[in-house]
Amino acid sequence: MSTDRLPASALPTIRQLQFLAALADQGGFVRAADAVGVTQPTLSAGIKELETVLSAVLVERGRAGAVLTPAGEEAAHRARRLLGDVEELVRAARGAGAPFSGTFRLGAIPTIAPFVLPRALPALRARYPAVRLHLKEDVTPRLVDALRARTLDAALIALPYAAHGMDTEIVADDEFLFLAPTGHPLAARNDLHPEHLENEDVLLLEDGHCLRDHALSVCRAAPGKLCADVGATSLATLVQMVAGGLGVTLLPRLAADGGAAAGAAVAIRPFAEPVIGRSIGVAWRAGSAREEEARLLAVLLREAVFAPKANLSA
């Protein structure tokens, strides 16, 4: 019976694909060799062998370093996906259905990670002692890309967030609080509404942070020009900018209860009617073999971090 399958000798090895993915990620032979634990000549030879197997030039070598050709970029992209599939196969076989029985790669955005992970991770390890965690903190678009590339198994992000091919589960709602310099007139109001910010400069995080988009949605719901063209790189910077009198901002209760404004010359006030600025959720790649664990993580977060009795400021 005829077949269109290529012979094994015409297929790249897993190791060669690892070498190419490492070279694409690290941008140089020395760093790539260190990343995969081989010598530079070994990695270079492996890339050469891969080019022979594929009958394509994958890397342009020069004094400036290694640059992937268009064929190399495409091959590296496909290599990452294949390696992710292989890793999932190994984890599924080793785990034999037991959740969190191996390495679990978890991402989290900077406006969630420092306020949730310190409480969630000890609970996760206590419930699943065999788990080995690999953590990555980054902005949402890059975490979603990592989920798609199978280099992350799940991520803690703020919802809503539109991302094709992702499944999510909401863990808890997170309301926005008003943050202003100490003594600000609005901090004395008991009937505070977003409309009261009409004449204020509302400071935001820089582009790339989903919290910026959620805050903008609140700003746009009220009349007037609310949001200032000032972007902070982190919540800590944002709090200090407010303390310095540059404006006011909207601070998630999760961060406020977690001490994000502790010691700063600022006042924190709730709105008269809670303003739900975002939801905290777990995201994973649709169809992932780690879906059960992602959902179990959502359950654990509700119990260990967001249960009514939990005190985030503790």
C-alpha positions as CSV (number, residue, x, y, z in Angstrom):
1,M,0.0,0.0,0.0
2,S,1.4,3.4,-1.0
3,T,1.9,6.2,1.5
4,D,2.8,9.8,1.3
5,R,4.6,9.8,4.6
6,L,8.2,10.9,4.7
7,P,10.9,8.5,5.9
8,A,12.2,9.0,9.4
9,S,15.6,10.1,8.0
10,A,13.8,13.1,6.3
11,L,12.2,14.3,9.5
12,P,13.8,16.7,12.0
13,T,14.5,15.5,15.5
14,I,13.0,16.9,18.7
15,R,16.4,18.1,19.7
16,Q,17.0,20.0,16.5
17,L,13.6,21.7,16.9
18,Q,14.6,22.6,20.5
19,F,17.8,24.2,19.2
20,L,16.0,26.2,16.6
21,A,13.3,27.5,19.1
22,A,16.1,28.4,21.5
23,L,18.0,30.3,18.9
24,A,14.8,32.2,17.9
25,D,14.1,33.0,21.5
26,Q,17.6,34.0,22.6
27,G,18.8,35.7,19.4
28,G,22.3,34.3,19.5
29,F,24.2,30.9,19.5
30,V,25.9,31.4,22.8
31,R,22.7,32.3,24.8
32,A,20.7,29.6,22.9
33,A,23.3,26.9,23.7
34,D,23.2,27.9,27.4
35,A,19.4,27.8,27.4
36,V,19.3,24.2,26.2
37,G,22.4,23.0,28.1
38,V,24.8,22.2,25.2
39,T,28.0,23.8,23.8
40,Q,27.8,26.3,21.0
41,P,29.4,24.0,18.4
42,T,26.8,21.3,19.3
43,L,24.0,23.7,18.8
44,S,25.5,25.1,15.6
45,A,25.9,21.6,14.2
46,G,22.3,20.7,15.1
47,I,21.0,23.8,13.3
48,K,23.1,22.9,10.2
49,E,21.7,19.4,10.3
50,L,18.2,20.8,10.5
51,E,18.9,23.0,7.5
52,T,20.0,19.9,5.6
53,V,16.9,17.9,6.5
54,L,14.6,20.8,5.5
55,S,16.7,21.8,2.5
56,A,16.4,25.4,3.5
57,V,18.6,28.1,5.0
58,L,17.2,28.9,8.4
59,V,19.8,31.2,9.8
60,E,22.0,34.0,8.4
61,R,25.3,34.0,10.3
62,G,27.4,37.2,10.5
63,R,29.4,39.4,12.8
64,A,26.2,40.9,14.2
65,G,25.1,37.5,15.3
66,A,22.4,35.1,14.1
67,V,19.4,36.3,12.2
68,L,16.6,33.9,11.2
69,T,15.5,34.0,7.6
70,P,11.8,34.1,6.7
71,A,12.0,30.3,6.4
72,G,13.7,30.1,9.7
73,E,11.0,32.3,11.4
74,E,8.3,30.0,10.0
75,A,10.1,26.9,11.0
76,A,10.7,28.3,14.6
77,H,7.0,29.2,14.9
78,R,6.0,25.6,13.9
79,A,8.7,24.1,16.1
80,R,7.4,25.9,19.2
81,R,3.9,24.5,18.5
82,L,5.2,21.0,17.9
83,L,7.4,21.1,21.1
84,G,4.4,22.3,23.1
85,D,2.4,19.3,21.8
86,V,5.2,16.9,22.7
87,E,5.4,18.4,26.2
88,E,1.6,18.0,26.7
89,L,1.9,14.4,25.5
90,V,4.6,13.7,28.1
91,R,2.7,15.4,30.9
92,A,-0.5,13.6,30.1
93,A,1.2,10.2,30.0
94,R,3.1,10.8,33.2
95,G,0.2,12.3,35.1
96,A,-2.2,9.5,34.1
97,G,-5.1,11.8,34.9
98,A,-3.8,13.1,38.2
99,P,-4.1,16.9,38.3
100,F,-1.0,19.1,38.9
101,S,1.2,16.0,38.9
102,G,4.0,17.7,37.0
103,T,5.2,21.1,35.9
104,F,2.4,23.7,35.6
105,R,3.4,26.9,33.8
106,L,1.3,29.8,35.2
107,G,1.3,33.4,34.0
108,A,-0.2,36.4,35.7
109,I,-0.5,40.1,34.9
110,P,1.4,42.6,37.1
111,T,-1.8,44.1,38.6
112,I,-2.9,40.7,39.9
113,A,0.3,38.7,40.5
114,P,1.6,40.4,43.7
115,F,-1.8,40.4,45.4
116,V,-3.0,36.9,44.5
117,L,0.0,34.6,44.1
118,P,1.4,34.9,47.7
119,R,-1.9,33.5,49.0
120,A,-2.8,31.2,46.1
121,L,0.5,29.3,45.7
122,P,0.9,27.9,49.2
123,A,-2.7,26.7,49.0
124,L,-2.0,25.1,45.6
125,R,1.1,23.3,46.9
126,A,-0.6,22.2,50.0
127,R,-3.5,20.6,48.0
128,Y,-1.3,19.3,45.2
129,P,2.2,18.6,46.7
130,A,3.5,17.0,43.5
131,V,3.1,20.2,41.5
132,R,6.2,22.0,40.2
133,L,5.3,25.6,39.3
134,H,6.9,27.8,36.6
135,L,5.7,31.4,36.9
136,K,5.7,34.2,34.4
137,E,4.6,37.8,35.0
138,D,3.7,39.8,31.9
139,V,1.0,41.9,30.3
140,T,-2.0,40.2,28.9
141,P,-1.3,40.2,25.2
142,R,2.1,38.4,25.7
143,L,0.5,36.0,28.2
144,V,-2.1,35.1,25.6
145,D,0.5,34.6,23.0
146,A,2.4,32.3,25.3
147,L,-0.8,30.3,25.9
148,R,-1.3,29.9,22.2
149,A,2.3,28.9,21.8
150,R,1.9,26.3,24.5
151,T,4.7,27.8,26.6
152,L,2.1,28.6,29.4
153,D,-0.7,26.3,30.7
154,A,-2.9,29.0,32.2
155,A,-2.8,32.6,33.1
156,L,-4.4,34.9,35.7
157,I,-5.8,37.9,33.7
158,A,-8.4,40.6,34.0
159,L,-11.6,40.1,32.2
160,P,-13.3,40.9,29.9
161,Y,-10.5,40.3,27.3
162,A,-11.3,39.3,23.8
163,A,-8.9,36.6,22.6
164,H,-9.6,34.1,19.9
165,G,-9.0,30.5,20.8
166,M,-9.0,31.1,24.6
167,D,-11.3,29.8,27.2
168,T,-11.8,31.7,30.5
169,E,-13.5,31.3,33.9
170,I,-14.3,34.3,36.1
171,V,-13.1,33.9,39.7
172,A,-14.2,37.2,41.3
173,D,-15.2,40.7,40.5
174,D,-12.9,43.6,41.3
175,E,-14.3,47.0,41.9
176,F,-12.5,50.3,41.3
177,L,-11.9,52.7,44.1
178,F,-11.1,56.4,43.9
179,L,-7.5,57.3,44.7
180,A,-6.5,60.9,45.2
181,P,-3.8,63.0,47.0
182,T,-4.4,63.4,50.8
183,G,-6.8,66.3,51.4
184,H,-8.3,66.2,47.9
185,P,-11.9,67.6,48.0
186,L,-13.5,64.6,46.4
187,A,-12.0,62.3,49.1
188,A,-14.5,63.8,51.6
189,R,-17.6,62.9,49.6
190,N,-19.9,60.1,50.6
191,D,-21.8,60.3,47.4
192,L,-18.9,59.8,45.0
193,H,-19.8,58.9,41.4
194,P,-17.6,58.6,38.2
195,E,-19.3,61.9,37.0
196,H,-17.5,63.8,39.8
197,L,-14.2,63.1,38.0
198,E,-15.3,65.2,35.1
199,N,-12.8,68.0,35.8
200,E,-10.0,65.8,37.1
201,D,-6.9,64.4,35.4
202,V,-7.3,60.6,35.7
203,L,-3.9,59.0,35.5
204,L,-3.6,55.6,33.8
205,L,-1.2,52.8,33.3
206,E,0.7,52.8,30.0
207,D,-0.5,51.0,26.8
208,G,-0.3,47.2,27.1
209,H,-1.9,47.0,30.5
210,C,-5.4,45.8,30.4
211,L,-6.2,47.8,33.6
212,R,-5.7,50.9,31.4
213,D,-8.5,49.7,29.1
214,H,-10.8,48.9,31.9
215,A,-10.2,52.3,33.5
216,L,-10.8,54.0,30.2
217,S,-14.2,52.2,29.9
218,V,-15.2,53.8,33.2
219,C,-13.9,57.2,32.1
220,R,-15.9,57.0,28.9
221,A,-19.1,56.2,30.7
222,A,-19.0,59.7,32.3
223,P,-19.2,63.1,30.6
224,G,-16.2,65.4,30.0
225,K,-12.5,64.8,29.4
226,L,-11.4,62.5,32.1
227,C,-8.3,60.6,31.2
228,A,-4.9,62.3,31.2
229,D,-2.2,61.6,28.7
230,V,0.1,60.2,31.4
231,G,1.0,56.5,31.5
232,A,2.6,54.9,34.5
233,T,4.6,51.7,34.1
234,S,3.3,50.0,37.3
235,L,0.7,50.4,40.0
236,A,3.4,51.5,42.4
237,T,4.4,54.3,40.0
238,L,0.8,55.3,39.5
239,V,0.2,55.6,43.3
240,Q,3.3,57.8,43.7
241,M,2.2,60.0,40.8
242,V,-1.1,60.5,42.6
243,A,0.7,61.2,45.9
244,G,2.8,63.8,44.1
245,G,-0.3,65.7,43.1
246,L,-0.2,64.9,39.3
247,G,-3.8,63.7,39.3
248,V,-6.2,61.1,40.6
249,T,-6.8,57.5,39.5
250,L,-8.9,54.4,39.8
251,L,-7.4,51.7,41.9
252,P,-8.7,48.1,41.9
253,R,-9.9,47.0,45.4
254,L,-7.7,43.9,45.0
255,A,-4.6,46.1,44.9
256,A,-5.9,48.5,47.6
257,D,-6.6,45.6,50.0
258,G,-3.2,44.1,49.1
259,G,-1.4,47.3,50.3
260,A,-0.6,48.9,47.0
261,A,-1.0,52.4,48.4
262,A,0.4,51.6,51.9
263,G,2.6,54.5,53.2
264,A,1.7,56.9,50.3
265,A,0.2,60.3,51.0
266,V,-3.1,59.3,49.3
267,A,-6.7,58.9,50.2
268,I,-8.8,55.9,49.0
269,R,-12.6,56.2,48.8
270,P,-15.2,53.8,47.4
271,F,-17.9,55.1,45.0
272,A,-21.4,55.4,46.3
273,E,-22.4,52.5,44.1
274,P,-19.6,50.0,43.5
275,V,-18.0,50.4,40.1
276,I,-17.0,46.9,38.9
277,G,-14.1,47.8,36.7
278,R,-12.9,44.3,35.9
279,S,-13.2,40.6,36.8
280,I,-10.3,38.4,37.8
281,G,-10.2,35.2,35.8
282,V,-8.2,32.2,34.7
283,A,-7.5,31.8,30.9
284,W,-6.2,28.8,29.0
285,R,-5.9,27.6,25.4
286,A,-9.2,26.1,24.1
287,G,-8.8,22.4,23.8
288,S,-5.7,22.3,26.1
289,A,-4.9,19.1,28.0
290,R,-4.6,21.3,31.1
291,E,-8.2,22.6,31.0
292,E,-9.2,20.5,34.1
293,E,-6.3,22.0,36.1
294,A,-7.1,25.5,34.9
295,R,-10.7,25.1,36.2
296,L,-9.4,23.5,39.5
297,L,-7.1,26.6,39.8
298,A,-10.2,28.8,39.5
299,V,-11.9,26.9,42.3
300,L,-8.8,27.1,44.5
301,L,-8.6,30.9,44.0
302,R,-12.2,31.4,45.1
303,E,-11.6,29.4,48.2
304,A,-8.1,30.5,49.2
305,V,-8.1,34.1,48.1
306,F,-11.5,35.5,47.2
307,A,-13.8,33.7,49.8
308,P,-15.7,36.2,51.9
309,K,-13.6,35.3,55.0
310,A,-10.3,35.9,53.1
311,N,-8.6,39.1,54.2
312,L,-6.2,40.3,51.4
313,S,-4.6,42.9,53.7
314,A,-3.4,40.2,56.1
